[in-house]
Amino acid sequence: MKSERIYSIGVIGLGVFGARHAAVCLNHPNFRLVGVADVKEELVKKYSMELEVPGFTDYRGLLAMPEMDAVTIAVSDQFHHEPCKDAANRGIHIFLEKPIADNSAHAQEILNAARENNVKLMVGHTLRFDPRYLEIKRIIDEGQLGEIIHVYARRNATVKSGRRLQGRVDAMIFQGVHDIDFLQWLTGSKISKVYAEAASNILKDLKVNDTTMATLRFKNGVIGLLEQSWALPVDMPSPLDVELEVVGTEGSAYLDLRSQSVSIVAGGKLNQPDLIYGLPDQHFLIDEYSHFAKYLNEEVEAKVSGEEALSALEVAEAIMRSAKSGAPVLLS
Ligand SMILES: NC(=O)c1ccc[n+]([C@@H]2O[C@H](COP(=O)([O-])OP(=O)(O)OC[C@H]3O[C@@H](n4cnc5c(N)ncnc54)[C@H](O)[C@@H]3O)[C@@H](O)[C@H]2O)c1
């Protein structure tokens, strides 16, 4: 059967997320991990030894391996475009971490390179594989809530996230694209107008916003609110305070992940672990790769196309422009 085909894949970027990708690729039935790359020699040594594959400090060495069918690109956001273009120019299919790029000009270069080389490109917007979000999408698609009137999405993280990223992108680009992409997918409509306010206080030295709040208008008339922050205290029991609310003409749906629904008190501390992203089995990533394999087999379209990922990024950029100028921004 087509879906039993095994693809040779490499992973570029072995930081927090890339290391998880490499571990998932190593054990996934549709993939054979053939190599890994990172500019940091210590990470290359560590993971090439642990995973028993060749490692490269220059990713072009990995792309030059003769058997490469596909590559995962999980480098820092601001460096996505060069390895993407190099992979596309070699005819290697791409699984790219979100956001598609750090700005829409770079994203457009990635799309052009993929198109010109007839290379498949899928972007890892993980909410589309998160069972909690998928359940809300399912009941809306079944019409249980009637027509959507308004949506609200929040993704607030501790200041540790902002500090870890050292100002390389704003929270709206790093994590806001998750919710923007999901809301556009959920409503089946693009966002056409945004108006935002942002505050910069504890992360001012990094020249990024602590918190941004935006009103959204979708082309189909739905309105929304979006809240993204890196200002929560580091000693929060849960790593993320996330909410989604959808109100329709026939009902409403709520997703509330502040407590993560599991609380553990041990060693005098309350801990509320993230049961999707924080657990070692990484089910959402396994599902992403299963879908990517079907996409490579031409059994399905990419669940998150490059064009959809670019659209989410363009909305995030418009929100940041609005917050800076104090005026609403229209999107085509
Ligand atoms: N889908 C999700 O939920 C999710 C969660 C976290 C991060 N991410 C995304 O994953 C990507 C990686 O994030 P992270 O948190 O692992 O970052 P990180 O900083 O922990 O790791 C990035 C790695 O890329 C390496 N790198 C940078 N430029 C390189 C190059 N030219 N060649 C090879 N290696 C290079 C760095 O040395 C570093 O080890 C980002 O795009 C991020 O937005 C996605």
The ligand as an SDF file (V2000), in Angstrom:
LIG
                    3D

 44 48  0  0  0  0  0  0  0  0999 V2000
    4.8280   23.8110   17.0670 N   0  0  0  0  0  0  0  0  0  0  0  0
    5.0790   24.2390   18.2910 C   0  0  0  0  0  0  0  0  0  0  0  0
    4.2460   24.1620   19.1720 O   0  0  0  0  0  0  0  0  0  0  0  0
    6.4310   24.8300   18.5810 C   0  0  0  0  0  0  0  0  0  0  0  0
    6.9040   24.9490   19.8870 C   0  0  0  0  0  0  0  0  0  0  0  0
    8.1730   25.4820   20.0920 C   0  0  0  0  0  0  0  0  0  0  0  0
    8.9430   25.9030   19.0200 C   0  0  0  0  0  0  0  0  0  0  0  0
    8.4430   25.7850   17.7520 N   0  0  0  0  0  0  0  0  0  0  0  0
    9.2300   26.2550   16.5860 C   0  0  0  0  0  0  0  0  0  0  0  0
   10.3070   25.3580   16.3700 O   0  0  0  0  0  0  0  0  0  0  0  0
   11.4580   26.0790   15.8800 C   0  0  0  0  0  0  0  0  0  0  0  0
   12.6180   25.8160   16.8320 C   0  0  0  0  0  0  0  0  0  0  0  0
   12.2600   26.3340   18.0940 O   0  0  0  0  0  0  0  0  0  0  0  0
   13.0380   25.8990   19.4180 P   0  0  0  0  0  0  0  0  0  0  0  0
   12.1900   26.3520   20.5270 O   0  0  0  0  0  0  0  0  0  0  0  0
   13.4530   24.4740   19.2900 O   0  0  0  0  0  0  0  0  0  0  0  0
   14.3180   26.8580   19.3040 O   0  0  0  0  0  0  0  0  0  0  0  0
   15.7550   26.6150   19.9420 P   0  0  0  0  0  0  0  0  0  0  0  0
   16.3710   27.9540   20.0290 O   0  0  0  0  0  0  0  0  0  0  0  0
   15.6600   25.7740   21.1660 O   0  0  0  0  0  0  0  0  0  0  0  0
   16.4800   25.7630   18.8080 O   0  0  0  0  0  0  0  0  0  0  0  0
   16.8020   26.2630   17.5650 C   0  0  0  0  0  0  0  0  0  0  0  0
   18.0460   25.5390   17.0930 C   0  0  0  0  0  0  0  0  0  0  0  0
   18.3000   25.9190   15.7270 O   0  0  0  0  0  0  0  0  0  0  0  0
   19.7070   25.9750   15.5940 C   0  0  0  0  0  0  0  0  0  0  0  0
   20.0250   26.7540   14.3850 N   0  0  0  0  0  0  0  0  0  0  0  0
   19.8520   28.0670   14.1680 C   0  0  0  0  0  0  0  0  0  0  0  0
   20.2660   28.3750   12.9130 N   0  0  0  0  0  0  0  0  0  0  0  0
   20.6970   27.2310   12.3560 C   0  0  0  0  0  0  0  0  0  0  0  0
   21.2150   26.8950   11.0770 C   0  0  0  0  0  0  0  0  0  0  0  0
   21.3850   27.8110   10.1120 N   0  0  0  0  0  0  0  0  0  0  0  0
   21.5610   25.6130   10.8290 N   0  0  0  0  0  0  0  0  0  0  0  0
   21.3880   24.6740   11.7780 C   0  0  0  0  0  0  0  0  0  0  0  0
   20.8970   24.9290   13.0130 N   0  0  0  0  0  0  0  0  0  0  0  0
   20.5460   26.1790   13.2850 C   0  0  0  0  0  0  0  0  0  0  0  0
   20.1890   26.6300   16.8870 C   0  0  0  0  0  0  0  0  0  0  0  0
   21.5550   26.3840   17.1130 O   0  0  0  0  0  0  0  0  0  0  0  0
   19.2920   25.9210   17.9050 C   0  0  0  0  0  0  0  0  0  0  0  0
   19.8940   24.7690   18.4330 O   0  0  0  0  0  0  0  0  0  0  0  0
   11.0470   27.5500   15.8380 C   0  0  0  0  0  0  0  0  0  0  0  0
   10.6340   27.8740   14.5250 O   0  0  0  0  0  0  0  0  0  0  0  0
    9.8700   27.6260   16.7960 C   0  0  0  0  0  0  0  0  0  0  0  0
    8.9580   28.6750   16.5200 O   0  0  0  0  0  0  0  0  0  0  0  0
    7.2320   25.2390   17.5300 C   0  0  0  0  0  0  0  0  0  0  0  0
  1  2  1  0
  2  3  2  0
  2  4  1  0
  4  5  1  0
  4 44  2  0
  5  6  2  0
  6  7  1  0
  7  8  2  0
  8  9  1  0
  8 44  1  0
  9 10  1  0
  9 42  1  0
 10 11  1  0
 11 12  1  0
 11 40  1  0
 12 13  1  0
 13 14  1  0
 14 15  2  0
 14 16  1  0
 14 17  1  0
 17 18  1  0
 18 19  2  0
 18 20  1  0
 18 21  1  0
 21 22  1  0
 22 23  1  0
 23 24  1  0
 23 38  1  0
 24 25  1  0
 25 26  1  0
 25 36  1  0
 26 27  1  0
 26 35  1  0
 27 28  2  0
 28 29  1  0
 29 30  1  0
 29 35  2  0
 30 31  1  0
 30 32  2  0
 32 33  1  0
 33 34  2  0
 34 35  1  0
 36 37  1  0
 36 38  1  0
 38 39  1  0
 40 41  1  0
 40 42  1  0
 42 43  1  0
M  CHG  2   8   1  16  -1
M  END
$$$$
